[in-house]
Amino acid sequence: MRIERILVAIDFSPHSEKALKHAIGLAKSLDAELHLVHAYHVALPVGPPNQVAVPPQFWTDIREAADRRLQETLRGVEAEGVQCVGHLTAMSPAPGISETADEVEADLIVMGTRGNTGLRHVLLGSVAERTLRLSNVPVLTVKADEA
C-alpha cells in the first residue's frame, strides 16, 4: 500500500505539534501530501434549549480564530517543502477526524496523544482511542513528552 495522503489531527497543543513534526518527516520521505484537520467543537452545557442562548457571532468568532491558527500552521508546513491542505470541522474531534479522513481519502492518520492512564484516562477519555475505533484507515499515535 502506498501512502499518498496523510491526515494530521491538530489542536495546536505541544503533543499535536510533535505529531505534526513526525508527519512532516513521513510526508517528505514518502512524497505524500499532508492534510491538517482541526476540530473546533465547543461543548455547551446541557439544558432546555430556551436556557442556552449563544449569539451567532460566537460561532463565527470561534471558526475565524481556528482558521487563523490553521493558516499559520499551514504556512509553517509549506515552508518545510511539504504540500499541505487545511480542514476545519465543528464536529467533536474523533468523529470529525475520522470523517475528514474518509472525505480526503487519507491513507494514514497521525495524531498526538497525552498518554493519560488510570483515573485521568477514565475521566477524560482519549480522542486518539475513539478515533482509532471510528477510523477506516490506520492511525499512528505520537506520545507527548513526559511533563
N, C-alpha and C positions, 0 to 999 in steps of 0.2 A: 504494500500500500504506500503510495506516495503522499506525503504531507504537503499540500499546496496552500491551505488556508488554516491559520491558527487564530482562534478566538481567545483573547485575553480579557478576563474579568478584572476591572479596576474599580477601586473605591477611594483611590488617592491616599491610601494608608501606606505605611512602610512595608507591610507584608505584601500588598499588591504591587508596589514598586519593585520589590525583589523578584516577584513572579514575572513582571514585565521585562526586567533585565534578562532573565533566563529565556523568555520567549523571543526577545530580540536576537539573542545568540542562536537560538534554534532557527529562526527565520533566515538569518544570514547563512547558516551552514546548509540549510535545505532549499534556499532560494524560494522561500514561501512568503506569502502575503500575510500581514497581521491585520486583524480586526479587533478593535478595542470596544468593549461594551461596559457602560456604566449604568447601573440601576439606581435611579434616584427616588425610589419608592419611599413615601413618607407614611408611616402608620399613624392613623388618627385614633383618638380614644373611641371606644365603642360606646354607643348610646343611641337613643332615639334620634332620627335624622334632624328633628327640629331643635335639638340641643347642641349640635355641632355646626357652627357657621364658619365656613372657610371662604374668605374672599377669593374670587377668581385670580386676582393679581398674585396671590400666594403661590399658586401652581406655576404661573408664568415666571415668577422670580426664581423659584426652585429650578425649573428647567433651564433658564438662562444661565444661572450660576453653574449648573452641572455642565452645560455646553461650553462655557468659558474654560473650565478646568480640563475638559476633554480636548478642546482645541489646542490648549497649551501642551498637553501630553502628546498629542499627535505631532506637533511641530518638533518636539524632542526626539520622537521615534524616527521621523523622516530625516532629521539631522544625522541620525546614525546610518542612513542609507537604506532604510527598510521601507518598502511600500506599505502604507497603513491607511485604514478606513475606520472612522468612528461611528458608534451607535449608542443611542440613549434609549432607555426604556423606563417607563413609570411602573413597571411590574415589580413584584417582590424579586429579590436578587436571584434565587435559584431558578424559578421558572423563567425569568427574564433572560438569564444567561443561556439556559437550555433552548428556549425558543429562538433566540438570536443565532445560536449555533446552527440550528436547523435552517433558518432563513438564509444564512450566508453559505450554507453547505460546508461548514468547518470540518476539518479532518481531525482536529485536536482542540481541546480547551485547556488553557493554562490559567491557573489561579493560585493565589496565595492562601495560606491558612495560618491561623494563630496557634494552632496546636493545643487548644484548650482540652483539658481532661477533667475527669471527675465531675464535681458539682457544677463548675463553670460550663462544662460541655452540656450537661443535662439542662441547666437553666437557659443558656444562650443558644444551644444548638450549634449546628455547623452548616454554613452556607455551602461549603465545599462538599460535605456529605450529602446534602439534599440535591445539589447539582449533579453529583455522581449518580444518584438514584434516578433522576429525571432525564439525564443526557442519553442521546443516541450515539455519541462519539466518545472516544477515550478522554479522560480528564487527568491532567498532570497537575498535582498539587506541589507547591513550593512552600516549605515550612519557614515561618518567620524566624529570625534570630531570637535567641533567648534574651529576655529583658533583664 
